[in-house]
Amino acid sequence: MRQFHHIGLPTDECQAGETYVPASKVWVTDPLKHKYRIEYLRYESDSPVTGVVRDLPHIAFRVDSLEAAIAGEKVALGPFEAMPGLRVVFVEKDGAVFEFMEFAAGPGAAEWGK
């Protein structure tokens, strides 16, 4: 199963409601609070995130299994635990970036996964 979750757009401009993620040195917005499910990502200049994940927009899908979703794909970043209960991976395919999101059952990231 792949279910659309959001579109991620890199930006250099501060956005209302940003949250800072210290591990990746990026400011992000909650796509579930945006009318069109857009997530804005504003990277610090010294963010460890580089390449296509930082430079290009991405489209994110909720999946049942990260391992199944990335079989045979070119992994650009991850897999890693983005927050408790949420594992993500970014892949590059045909010049585009895709994020696959696997939500654990129970509390934690479940609310963000809707």
NUMI-691292 format. One record per residue: residue number from 0; residue in one letter; z, y, x of N, C-alpha, C, O in turn. Coordinates in nm, 2 decimals, padded with zeros to 4 digits. Example, Ala and Ser with C-alpha at 12.3 -4.5 7.8 and 13.67 -1.06 7.14 Angstrom:
<rs>
(r 0 "A" (00.78 -00.57 01.32) (00.78 -00.45 01.23) (00.78 -00.33 01.32) (00.85 -00.33 01.42))
(r 1 "S" (00.71 -00.22 01.28) (00.71 -00.11 01.37) (00.79 00.00 01.29) (00.80 00.11 01.34))
</rs>
This chain:
<rs>
(r 0 "M" (00.00 -00.12 00.08) (00.00 00.00 00.00) (00.00 00.12 00.09) (00.08 00.13 00.18))
(r 1 "R" (-00.09 00.22 00.06) (-00.08 00.35 00.12) (-00.08 00.45 00.00) (-00.17 00.45 -00.08))
(r 2 "Q" (00.02 00.53 00.00) (00.04 00.63 -00.11) (00.04 00.77 -00.04) (00.12 00.79 00.05))
(r 3 "F" (-00.04 00.86 -00.09) (-00.04 01.00 -00.03) (00.10 01.06 -00.04) (00.17 01.04 -00.14))
(r 4 "H" (00.14 01.13 00.07) (00.27 01.19 00.07) (00.26 01.34 00.10) (00.31 01.42 00.02))
(r 5 "H" (00.18 01.38 00.20) (00.17 01.53 00.23) (00.06 01.55 00.33) (00.00 01.46 00.39))
(r 6 "I" (00.03 01.68 00.34) (-00.07 01.73 00.45) (00.02 01.82 00.54) (00.09 01.90 00.49))
(r 7 "G" (00.01 01.79 00.67) (00.08 01.87 00.77) (-00.01 01.97 00.84) (-00.12 01.93 00.89))
(r 8 "L" (00.03 02.09 00.84) (-00.05 02.20 00.90) (00.02 02.27 01.02) (00.13 02.32 00.99))
(r 9 "P" (-00.03 02.26 01.14) (00.04 02.34 01.25) (00.02 02.49 01.22) (-00.08 02.53 01.17))
(r 10 "T" (00.12 02.56 01.26) (00.12 02.71 01.24) (00.19 02.78 01.35) (00.28 02.71 01.41))
(r 11 "D" (00.16 02.90 01.38) (00.24 02.98 01.47) (00.33 03.08 01.40) (00.40 03.15 01.47))
(r 12 "E" (00.32 03.08 01.27) (00.40 03.18 01.19) (00.52 03.12 01.13) (00.52 03.00 01.08))
(r 13 "C" (00.63 03.19 01.13) (00.76 03.15 01.06) (00.73 03.12 00.92) (00.65 03.20 00.85))
(r 14 "Q" (00.79 03.02 00.86) (00.77 02.99 00.72) (00.91 02.99 00.65) (01.01 02.96 00.71))
(r 15 "A" (00.91 03.02 00.52) (01.03 03.02 00.45) (01.08 02.88 00.44) (01.00 02.78 00.42))
(r 16 "G" (01.21 02.86 00.45) (01.27 02.72 00.44) (01.25 02.63 00.55) (01.27 02.51 00.54))
(r 17 "E" (01.21 02.68 00.67) (01.20 02.59 00.79) (01.33 02.53 00.83) (01.44 02.58 00.81))
(r 18 "T" (01.31 02.41 00.88) (01.43 02.33 00.94) (01.39 02.30 01.08) (01.28 02.26 01.11))
(r 19 "Y" (01.48 02.31 01.17) (01.46 02.29 01.31) (01.49 02.14 01.35) (01.59 02.09 01.31))
(r 20 "V" (01.40 02.08 01.42) (01.42 01.94 01.46) (01.43 01.94 01.62) (01.33 01.95 01.69))
(r 21 "P" (01.56 01.94 01.67) (01.58 01.95 01.81) (01.51 01.85 01.90) (01.46 01.89 02.01))
(r 22 "A" (01.50 01.73 01.86) (01.44 01.62 01.94) (01.29 01.65 01.98) (01.25 01.62 02.09))
(r 23 "S" (01.22 01.71 01.88) (01.08 01.74 01.90) (01.05 01.89 01.92) (00.94 01.93 01.94))
(r 24 "K" (01.16 01.97 01.91) (01.14 02.12 01.92) (01.03 02.17 01.83) (00.94 02.24 01.88))
(r 25 "V" (01.05 02.14 01.70) (00.95 02.19 01.60) (01.03 02.23 01.48) (01.13 02.18 01.44))
(r 26 "W" (00.98 02.34 01.42) (01.03 02.39 01.29) (00.94 02.33 01.18) (00.82 02.34 01.19))
(r 27 "V" (01.00 02.27 01.08) (00.92 02.21 00.97) (00.96 02.25 00.84) (01.08 02.29 00.82))
(r 28 "T" (00.87 02.25 00.74) (00.91 02.28 00.60) (00.90 02.15 00.52) (00.84 02.05 00.57))
(r 29 "D" (00.96 02.14 00.41) (00.97 02.03 00.32) (00.85 02.02 00.23) (00.84 02.11 00.15))
(r 30 "P" (00.76 01.93 00.25) (00.64 01.93 00.17) (00.66 01.90 00.02) (00.58 01.94 -00.06))
(r 31 "L" (00.78 01.84 -00.01) (00.81 01.82 -00.15) (00.85 01.95 -00.22) (00.86 01.95 -00.35))
(r 32 "K" (00.87 02.05 -00.15) (00.90 02.18 -00.21) (00.78 02.27 -00.22) (00.79 02.39 -00.27))
(r 33 "H" (00.67 02.22 -00.18) (00.54 02.30 -00.18) (00.46 02.25 -00.29) (00.44 02.13 -00.31))
(r 34 "K" (00.40 02.34 -00.37) (00.32 02.31 -00.48) (00.21 02.20 -00.45) (00.17 02.12 -00.53))
(r 35 "Y" (00.15 02.21 -00.33) (00.04 02.12 -00.29) (00.08 02.02 -00.19) (-00.01 01.96 -00.12))
(r 36 "R" (00.21 02.00 -00.17) (00.27 01.90 -00.08) (00.22 01.93 00.07) (00.17 01.84 00.14))
(r 37 "I" (00.23 02.06 00.11) (00.20 02.10 00.24) (00.33 02.11 00.32) (00.42 02.17 00.28))
(r 38 "E" (00.32 02.05 00.44) (00.43 02.06 00.54) (00.38 02.15 00.66) (00.27 02.12 00.71))
(r 39 "Y" (00.45 02.26 00.69) (00.41 02.34 00.80) (00.49 02.30 00.92) (00.61 02.27 00.91))
(r 40 "L" (00.43 02.30 01.04) (00.49 02.26 01.16) (00.47 02.37 01.26) (00.36 02.40 01.30))
(r 41 "R" (00.58 02.43 01.31) (00.57 02.53 01.41) (00.64 02.48 01.54) (00.77 02.48 01.54))
(r 42 "Y" (00.57 02.45 01.64) (00.62 02.40 01.76) (00.67 02.50 01.86) (00.60 02.61 01.88))
(r 43 "E" (00.78 02.47 01.93) (00.83 02.56 02.04) (00.73 02.54 02.15) (00.67 02.43 02.16))
(r 44 "S" (00.72 02.63 02.24) (00.62 02.62 02.35) (00.65 02.50 02.44) (00.56 02.45 02.50))
(r 45 "D" (00.78 02.46 02.45) (00.81 02.35 02.54) (00.84 02.22 02.46) (00.91 02.13 02.51))
(r 46 "S" (00.78 02.21 02.34) (00.80 02.09 02.26) (00.74 01.97 02.34) (00.63 01.98 02.40))
(r 47 "P" (00.80 01.85 02.33) (00.74 01.74 02.40) (00.62 01.68 02.32) (00.55 01.59 02.37))
(r 48 "V" (00.60 01.73 02.20) (00.49 01.68 02.12) (00.36 01.75 02.17) (00.36 01.87 02.18))
(r 49 "T" (00.26 01.67 02.21) (00.14 01.73 02.27) (00.02 01.66 02.21) (00.03 01.56 02.13))
(r 50 "G" (-00.10 01.71 02.24) (-00.22 01.65 02.20) (-00.26 01.67 02.06) (-00.22 01.77 02.00))
(r 51 "V" (-00.33 01.57 02.00) (-00.38 01.58 01.87) (-00.27 01.60 01.76) (-00.30 01.67 01.66))
(r 52 "V" (-00.16 01.54 01.78) (-00.05 01.55 01.68) (00.00 01.69 01.67) (00.03 01.74 01.56))
(r 53 "R" (00.00 01.76 01.78) (00.04 01.90 01.78) (-00.07 02.00 01.74) (-00.05 02.10 01.68))
(r 54 "D" (-00.19 01.96 01.78) (-00.30 02.06 01.77) (-00.38 02.05 01.64) (-00.44 02.15 01.60))
(r 55 "L" (-00.38 01.94 01.57) (-00.46 01.92 01.45) (-00.37 01.90 01.32) (-00.26 01.85 01.33))
(r 56 "P" (-00.43 01.93 01.21) (-00.36 01.90 01.08) (-00.35 01.74 01.07) (-00.43 01.67 01.13))
(r 57 "H" (-00.26 01.70 00.99) (-00.26 01.55 00.96) (-00.24 01.53 00.81) (-00.20 01.61 00.74))
(r 58 "I" (-00.28 01.41 00.77) (-00.26 01.37 00.63) (-00.16 01.25 00.64) (-00.18 01.16 00.72))
(r 59 "A" (-00.06 01.25 00.56) (00.05 01.15 00.56) (00.05 01.06 00.44) (00.03 01.11 00.33))
(r 60 "F" (00.07 00.93 00.47) (00.08 00.83 00.37) (00.21 00.75 00.38) (00.25 00.72 00.49))
(r 61 "R" (00.27 00.72 00.27) (00.38 00.63 00.26) (00.32 00.49 00.27) (00.23 00.46 00.20))
(r 62 "V" (00.38 00.40 00.35) (00.33 00.27 00.37) (00.45 00.17 00.36) (00.57 00.21 00.38))
(r 63 "D" (00.42 00.05 00.32) (00.53 -00.06 00.32) (00.57 -00.10 00.46) (00.68 -00.14 00.48))
(r 64 "S" (00.47 -00.10 00.55) (00.50 -00.15 00.69) (00.42 -00.07 00.79) (00.30 -00.07 00.78))
(r 65 "L" (00.49 -00.01 00.88) (00.42 00.06 00.99) (00.34 -00.04 01.07) (00.23 00.00 01.11))
(r 66 "E" (00.39 -00.15 01.10) (00.32 -00.25 01.19) (00.19 -00.29 01.12) (00.09 -00.29 01.20))
(r 67 "A" (00.19 -00.31 01.00) (00.06 -00.34 00.93) (-00.03 -00.23 00.93) (-00.15 -00.24 00.94))
(r 68 "A" (00.02 -00.11 00.91) (-00.06 00.01 00.90) (-00.13 00.05 01.03) (-00.24 00.10 01.03))
(r 69 "I" (-00.07 00.02 01.14) (-00.12 00.06 01.27) (-00.20 -00.06 01.34) (-00.25 -00.04 01.45))
(r 70 "A" (-00.21 -00.17 01.28) (-00.28 -00.28 01.34) (-00.42 -00.24 01.37) (-00.50 -00.21 01.28))
(r 71 "G" (-00.46 -00.25 01.50) (-00.59 -00.21 01.54) (-00.62 -00.06 01.55) (-00.74 -00.02 01.58))
(r 72 "E" (-00.52 00.02 01.53) (-00.54 00.17 01.53) (-00.50 00.23 01.67) (-00.43 00.16 01.74))
(r 73 "K" (-00.55 00.34 01.70) (-00.52 00.42 01.82) (-00.39 00.50 01.79) (-00.40 00.61 01.72))
(r 74 "V" (-00.28 00.46 01.84) (-00.15 00.53 01.82) (-00.15 00.65 01.91) (-00.17 00.65 02.03))
(r 75 "A" (-00.12 00.77 01.85) (-00.11 00.89 01.92) (00.04 00.93 01.95) (00.06 00.99 02.05))
(r 76 "L" (00.13 00.89 01.86) (00.27 00.92 01.88) (00.35 00.82 01.79) (00.33 00.80 01.67))
(r 77 "G" (00.45 00.76 01.85) (00.54 00.67 01.78) (00.51 00.53 01.80) (00.44 00.49 01.89))
(r 78 "P" (00.57 00.44 01.72) (00.66 00.48 01.60) (00.80 00.52 01.65) (00.84 00.49 01.76))
(r 79 "F" (00.86 00.60 01.56) (00.99 00.65 01.59) (01.07 00.68 01.46) (01.00 00.69 01.35))
(r 80 "E" (01.20 00.70 01.47) (01.28 00.73 01.35) (01.29 00.88 01.34) (01.35 00.94 01.42))
(r 81 "A" (01.22 00.93 01.24) (01.22 01.08 01.22) (01.35 01.13 01.16) (01.39 01.24 01.19))
(r 82 "M" (01.41 01.05 01.08) (01.55 01.08 01.02) (01.60 00.94 00.98) (01.53 00.85 00.96))
(r 83 "P" (01.73 00.93 00.95) (01.78 00.80 00.91) (01.71 00.75 00.78) (01.70 00.82 00.68))
(r 84 "G" (01.66 00.63 00.80) (01.59 00.57 00.68) (01.44 00.60 00.68) (01.37 00.56 00.59))
(r 85 "L" (01.39 00.67 00.78) (01.24 00.70 00.78) (01.19 00.68 00.92) (01.22 00.75 01.02))
(r 86 "R" (01.09 00.58 00.93) (01.02 00.56 01.05) (00.88 00.61 01.03) (00.82 00.59 00.93))
(r 87 "V" (00.82 00.68 01.14) (00.69 00.73 01.13) (00.61 00.70 01.25) (00.66 00.67 01.36))
(r 88 "V" (00.48 00.70 01.24) (00.38 00.69 01.35) (00.26 00.77 01.32) (00.22 00.79 01.20))
(r 89 "F" (00.20 00.83 01.42) (00.08 00.91 01.41) (-00.03 00.83 01.48) (-00.02 00.79 01.59))
(r 90 "V" (-00.15 00.82 01.41) (-00.26 00.76 01.47) (-00.38 00.86 01.46) (-00.39 00.94 01.38))
(r 91 "E" (-00.47 00.83 01.55) (-00.59 00.91 01.56) (-00.71 00.82 01.52) (-00.73 00.71 01.58))
(r 92 "K" (-00.79 00.86 01.43) (-00.90 00.78 01.38) (-01.02 00.87 01.34) (-01.00 00.96 01.26))
(r 93 "D" (-01.13 00.85 01.40) (-01.25 00.93 01.36) (-01.23 01.08 01.38) (-01.28 01.16 01.30))
(r 94 "G" (-01.15 01.12 01.48) (-01.12 01.26 01.51) (-01.02 01.32 01.42) (-01.00 01.45 01.42))
(r 95 "A" (-00.96 01.25 01.33) (-00.85 01.30 01.24) (-00.72 01.23 01.28) (-00.71 01.13 01.34))
(r 96 "V" (-00.61 01.30 01.23) (-00.48 01.25 01.26) (-00.41 01.20 01.13) (-00.42 01.28 01.03))
(r 97 "F" (-00.36 01.08 01.13) (-00.29 01.03 01.01) (-00.15 01.00 01.05) (-00.12 00.95 01.15))
(r 98 "E" (-00.06 01.03 00.95) (00.08 00.99 00.97) (00.11 00.88 00.87) (00.08 00.89 00.75))
(r 99 "F" (00.17 00.77 00.92) (00.22 00.67 00.83) (00.37 00.67 00.83) (00.44 00.68 00.93))
(r 100 "M" (00.43 00.66 00.71) (00.57 00.68 00.69) (00.63 00.56 00.62) (00.58 00.52 00.51))
(r 101 "E" (00.73 00.50 00.68) (00.79 00.38 00.62) (00.94 00.42 00.59) (01.02 00.45 00.67))
(r 102 "F" (00.97 00.41 00.46) (01.10 00.45 00.41) (01.19 00.32 00.39) (01.14 00.23 00.33))
(r 103 "A" (01.31 00.33 00.44) (01.41 00.22 00.42) (01.46 00.23 00.28) (01.47 00.34 00.22))
(r 104 "A" (01.50 00.12 00.22) (01.57 00.12 00.09) (01.71 00.18 00.10) (01.77 00.17 00.21))
(r 105 "G" (01.76 00.24 00.00) (01.89 00.29 00.00) (01.90 00.44 00.03) (01.80 00.51 00.02))
(r 106 "P" (02.02 00.49 00.06) (02.04 00.63 00.08) (01.97 00.68 00.21) (01.91 00.60 00.29))
(r 107 "G" (01.97 00.81 00.24) (01.91 00.86 00.36) (01.78 00.94 00.32) (01.78 01.04 00.25))
(r 108 "A" (01.67 00.89 00.37) (01.54 00.95 00.36) (01.48 00.92 00.22) (01.37 00.97 00.19))
(r 109 "A" (01.54 00.84 00.14) (01.48 00.79 00.02) (01.44 00.91 -00.07) (01.33 00.91 -00.13))
(r 110 "E" (01.52 01.01 -00.08) (01.49 01.13 -00.17) (01.37 01.20 -00.11) (01.29 01.25 -00.19))
(r 111 "W" (01.36 01.21 00.02) (01.24 01.28 00.08) (01.11 01.20 00.06) (01.00 01.25 00.07))
(r 112 "G" (01.13 01.07 00.03) (01.01 00.98 00.02) (00.94 00.99 -00.12) (00.84 00.92 -00.13))
(r 113 "K" (01.00 01.06 -00.21) (00.94 01.06 -00.35) (00.80 01.12 -00.35) (00.74 01.13 -00.45))
</rs>
